[in-house]
Amino acid sequence: MNLFADAIAWIFAPERLEGSVSLPLAIGQHLAYTFVSVVVAALVAVPLGWAIGHTGRGREVAVAVSGAARAVPSFGLLVLLVLIFGVLHKPEAAVVSFVLLAIPSILAGAYSGFEAIDRRVIDAGRAMGMTEWQILWRIEVPLGLPLLIGGLRSATLQVVATVTIAAYINLGGVGYFIIQGVPLRDFTQILGGALVVVALALVLDGLFAVLQHLVVPRGVSAGRTPDVRATPTRRRAVVEPATE
Amino acid sequence: MTWVLDNLDLIAALTLEHLRQCLLPILLGFVLAIPLGWVAFRFRLTRGLVLTVTGLLYTIPSLALFAILPTVLGIRFLSEANLVIALTIYAVAIMARSISDALGSVDPAVRQAATAVGYGPWRRFWTVEFPLAGPVILAGLRVAAVSTIALATVGILIGVENLGYLFTNGLQRRIIPEVFAGVIAVMLVALVIDALLVLAGRLLMPWAPRRTAGRRRRLALRLGEAA
């Protein structure tokens, strides 16, 4: 456990604020890569996922894509794109690979959020004379939001993990301290970097967890069954119980 | 393409090595997840605990987990044990949740019927609940197997040679086909293992509905992915 104390001392040592790669700079890079990649991926995947969820068309393709995506080794995709783009365009190549890795989760979150909605709610909207546009924005989007946030959450965590690995191709980020510590056999630095990465992932995960609870519309959360085991065989709940 | 043809034996050897390293985490993860998933399903108190802890473990990026495990367990950083244990942890994290969900998907009336005709808890679990939960458990096992195979490539960063070797070696030597072959080989291995699991499921659970896509999708969404 002494190693942990050393690692924590390493994190808070004044030297971390100095040098060519300071810890706050590395954290900033890590967050910036993650944020940009997830936002770009969301701009592509959310409209697409909503279109699939609303029309029900192209579902099989989306299912196949998100299934196959799990088999893609993220490290391999990163290296492949870096080689294809050329060494001069490393950041661009890396961001493209992060975006590609983030899209399937967000896509799945967007369309399955719509699919989980009780068809009767949508039919009721239509019967009341809502236009398709109103059904989309006033029924489907709000009710599908918790699952969409869940998809964004998975995507963000995946990107945080891949940005860590991307230190291997000299992209910076907190993974730098781990990768650079290996040849130096500096286990204090390796562990210190790892703890920062873990803290980063946990904080982001926690933020999304809170957000996921906040976006559940009030009427829905009131009628939500809290325990899976207590639900009857035929589910009555409007949305799937959100991930905790 | 010529690189691939010239190095088929290297790719084959690395593929076998890759499979060998992945099988133990998948099997071990499955076996360990059964009691954990049951505990999470059965008691309200432990449910939150187990699902929170496994969820948090799953959140830890792989490279960070490789760095933390040696300190906690006293193993070597650059070792296969480190990779295998880390992969097992991720597999358990995925499957504990899916087994808990799977047990929850069993119709309570069936459970009560089994109790009513005199099944004890142990026999009821193995002969009634576990088989009926089978299709959903299989879905979780497939997710875990495929992610483990893809994730194992990161092992090359802690000096464990498998298909990930093609990525680092290809990067150093700037051979695009080598890296591409690595990505394809990993995906093929994952695809084959996935197909074998589906086949095993059909043989072992002939009563199961053929289409569990809906459940799998929801499960996959909840599980997300790690890298």
Contacts between the chains, C-beta under 8 A, distances in Angstrom:
chain1	res1	chain2	res2	distance
A	3	B	71	4.7
A	4	B	71	6.6
A	7	B	71	7.9
A	63	B	213	6.3
A	63	B	217	6.0
A	66	B	217	7.6
A	66	B	220	6.5
A	67	B	216	7.9
A	67	B	220	7.1
A	68	B	187	7.4
A	69	B	225	7.6
A	70	B	143	6.7
A	70	B	146	4.9
A	70	B	147	5.6
A	70	B	150	6.6
A	70	B	190	7.7
A	70	B	220	7.3
A	70	B	225	6.0
A	71	B	146	5.1
A	71	B	149	7.0
A	71	B	150	5.5
A	71	B	186	7.0
A	71	B	187	4.6
A	71	B	190	3.7
A	71	B	191	6.5
A	71	B	194	7.7
A	72	B	150	6.3
A	72	B	183	6.9
A	72	B	186	7.8
A	72	B	187	6.4
A	73	B	150	4.6
A	73	B	151	7.5
A	73	B	153	4.3
A	73	B	163	7.6
A	73	B	164	7.2
A	73	B	167	7.6
A	73	B	182	7.5
A	73	B	183	6.1
A	73	B	186	4.6
A	73	B	187	7.9
A	74	B	150	7.3
A	74	B	227	4.0
A	75	B	153	5.4
A	75	B	154	5.5
A	75	B	156	7.8
A	75	B	157	7.7
A	75	B	164	6.5
A	75	B	167	5.7
A	75	B	227	7.3
A	76	B	153	5.9
A	76	B	164	7.4
A	76	B	166	7.7
A	76	B	167	4.9
A	76	B	179	6.4
A	76	B	182	5.3
A	76	B	183	4.2
A	76	B	186	6.4
A	77	B	183	6.4
A	79	B	167	4.5
A	79	B	168	7.6
A	79	B	170	6.7
A	79	B	171	4.9
A	79	B	179	5.1
A	80	B	167	7.9
A	80	B	176	7.1
A	80	B	179	4.7
A	80	B	180	6.0
A	80	B	183	5.9
A	82	B	171	7.1
A	83	B	170	7.1
A	83	B	171	6.6
A	83	B	174	6.3
A	83	B	176	5.0
A	83	B	179	6.0
A	84	B	176	6.4
A	101	B	225	7.9
A	101	B	227	7.0
A	104	B	225	8.0
A	105	B	221	7.4
A	105	B	224	5.7
A	105	B	225	6.5
A	108	B	217	6.8
A	108	B	220	6.6
A	108	B	221	4.9
A	109	B	221	6.1
A	112	B	217	6.0
A	112	B	218	6.5
A	112	B	221	5.5
A	116	B	218	7.8
A	147	B	221	6.8
A	150	B	221	6.4
A	150	B	222	7.1
A	150	B	224	7.9
A	151	B	221	6.4
A	151	B	224	7.9
A	153	B	224	7.0
A	154	B	221	7.4
A	154	B	223	7.7
A	154	B	224	2.5
A	154	B	225	6.2
A	155	B	224	7.6
A	157	B	59	5.8
A	157	B	61	7.9
A	157	B	224	6.4
A	157	B	226	7.1
A	158	B	224	6.7
A	158	B	225	4.8
A	158	B	226	6.6
A	158	B	227	5.3
A	160	B	61	6.0
A	161	B	61	3.5
A	161	B	62	6.0
A	161	B	63	7.5
A	161	B	226	5.8
A	161	B	227	4.0
A	162	B	227	4.4
A	164	B	61	4.7
A	164	B	62	7.8
A	164	B	63	4.7
A	164	B	64	6.5
A	165	B	61	7.9
A	165	B	62	7.4
A	165	B	63	5.6
A	165	B	154	6.2
A	165	B	157	7.0
A	165	B	227	6.5
A	168	B	157	6.3
A	168	B	168	7.6
A	169	B	171	7.1
A	175	B	63	5.8
A	178	B	63	5.5
A	178	B	64	7.2
A	178	B	67	5.5
A	179	B	63	7.8
A	179	B	157	7.2
A	182	B	77	7.7
A	182	B	78	7.6
A	182	B	157	7.7
A	182	B	158	7.7
A	187	B	70	7.7
A	187	B	71	7.6
A	187	B	77	6.8
A	190	B	67	4.7
A	190	B	77	7.1
A	191	B	67	5.5
A	191	B	68	6.7
A	191	B	71	5.7
A	193	B	64	7.7
A	193	B	67	7.0
A	194	B	63	7.2
A	194	B	64	3.9
A	194	B	65	7.7
A	194	B	66	7.8
A	194	B	67	3.5
A	194	B	68	5.3
A	195	B	64	7.6
A	195	B	68	7.5
A	197	B	60	8.0
A	197	B	61	5.3
A	197	B	63	7.2
A	197	B	64	4.1
A	198	B	59	8.0
A	198	B	60	5.3
A	198	B	61	7.4
A	198	B	64	5.1
A	198	B	68	7.3
A	201	B	59	5.0
A	201	B	60	6.4
A	201	B	61	5.8
A	201	B	64	7.7
A	202	B	56	6.8
A	202	B	59	6.0
A	205	B	56	7.8
A	205	B	59	4.9
A	227	B	44	7.2
A	228	B	101	6.9
A	228	B	104	4.3
A	229	B	41	7.3
A	229	B	104	5.4
A	229	B	108	7.5
A	233	B	107	5.8
A	233	B	108	8.0
A	233	B	109	7.9
A	240	B	218	6.5
A	243	B	222	5.3
A	244	B	48	7.7
A	244	B	51	6.8
A	244	B	52	7.5
A	244	B	55	7.6
